[in-house]
Amino acid sequence: MNKSSDKHLYEQVADRIQELIKQKTLQIGDRLPSVRKLREQLSVSVSTVTEAYRLLEDRGLITVRPQSGYYVKAKIVSQEPNPSAPPQQASIIDTSIVSRVYANIEQPEIIKLGAAISSPELLPIATLNRIMGQVIRTYSEISHSYHSPRGCAVLRHEVAKRLMDAGCAIAPERIIITNGTTEAVHLALQAVTKPGDTVAIESPCYYGLLQILEALHLKALELPTDPREGISLEHLEAALKSSHISACAVVSNFSNPLGSCMSDRRKQDLVELVTKYNIPLIEDDIYGDLSFAGNRPKAIKAFDTEGMVLHCCSVSKTISPGLRVGWLVAEKNFVQVKKLKMVTNMMTSIVPQLTVAHFFANGGYERHLRKLRRIYQSQMEKTRLAICKYFPPQTRVTRPQGGQVLWLELPQNFDVMQFYESALEYRISIAPGIIFSPSQSYRNCMRINCGLLWSEESERALQILGALAQQQLANKILVT
Ligand SMILES: Cc1ncc(COP(=O)(O)O)c(C=O)c1O
């Protein structure tokens, strides 16, 4: 075992056993060594082995038989969705369906599998509140005055340091603090487009981006997207050659809703492509810090030598969506973006900015991330397993290596809006596939949130959803 590894000892033990299962040294039905025996063999503690076995259970690889021991389990396999094939013309956007869908999930007691949110218990709320109290006491007057629209220097400096982890060498002077990623993307698009322009996007894509495009009177060209590798560069190049594309917008790492993460090679190719055609690229990297592998993947911005990429990010998925602290790295468009920020809302509130700056500097951000990544990975595995167990066998599910959402594809005749209404009767929300596409494709798909603390209630909710899906498909067969 490697004591200096980023991973906990029990994770290393679990990984080693998983490898033995993969290599078929341990086969389905084989009994694993007892906790005591493995403890002796590996010179680790009983609790390390117990935790490792628990993790392997979570991963669906082993099962415990009472009074007998741990056994290798037949793994439930599910297929992943195929790359998407959206319509090939630019769409005018109407997101009224998004507001209708989300009006319902505000209701109390709804099990929110439809929103990409976390349980408050998973966020460092107590630490943030303590820091916020100190900030207000220390900067009692500064907290209430106007400041530069760029944001405060101490936070821009901390963000620049964090960007180094994503492979980017960015001067704090190129960073503008925003009210979350939403505002960063909004300002970036506003700076590089004019009403009526067309923006190339992934399909399916985060509906919040569609709402921004709609607000700015922009059109969207949906491009085929692979659930693992992201947007198709071949289709993007064809679109750049043949149509008037003013910008391209993608979620680079563990996207929402597909969970795709572009490889470094493709990130580099994408930057070369947009540079060749002189098209600005808006990168939303909100999930980049949530990689299950531990190491953060690079941002697309890391490959940008010509200032073509406007990089957008925030702390909303890692420490607090409510603080509304995000940032935008803009090079060529910096002056314009700064002006737009000023006329939009003058600046981002100073107390949240200083709170995040202090948390980054000495609040244990890395430690918090390690915990969050582990919990999200486990929750996502449990959710996938439950889907494989309860949903119709034809269901395809993504297998993201980070982030917090799963994308499900059911047979073509599945009606996700009917399913959404039935699920609401059981007080469960899901995000129907059609809200992720301006052409309202994906009527047989849905997104499921894995950010809520796993409980018996989560399992029961997925069991109900699975039964509803089975029922709908069975009725359709009877009717046709
Ligand atoms: C891809 C993506 N971008 C942006 C946002 C919104 O970010 P923020 O709350 O920082 O504005 C979300 C929230 O779900 C998201 O999934």
The ligand as a Gaussian input file, in Angstrom:
#p B3LYP/6-31G(d) Opt

LIG

0 1
 C      -23.164000      23.222000     -16.430000
 C      -23.672000      24.237000     -15.456000
 N      -23.310000      25.514000     -15.606000
 C      -23.759000      26.465000     -14.759000
 C      -24.594000      26.149000     -13.707000
 C      -25.076000      27.259000     -12.787000
 O      -23.969000      27.710000     -12.068000
 P      -24.053000      28.893000     -10.998000
 O      -24.967000      28.456000      -9.913000
 O      -22.635000      29.058000     -10.539000
 O      -24.548000      30.090000     -11.698000
 C      -24.989000      24.823000     -13.510000
 C      -25.907000      24.451000     -12.417000
 O      -26.481000      23.399000     -12.379000
 C      -24.502000      23.840000     -14.409000
 O      -24.831000      22.558000     -14.272000

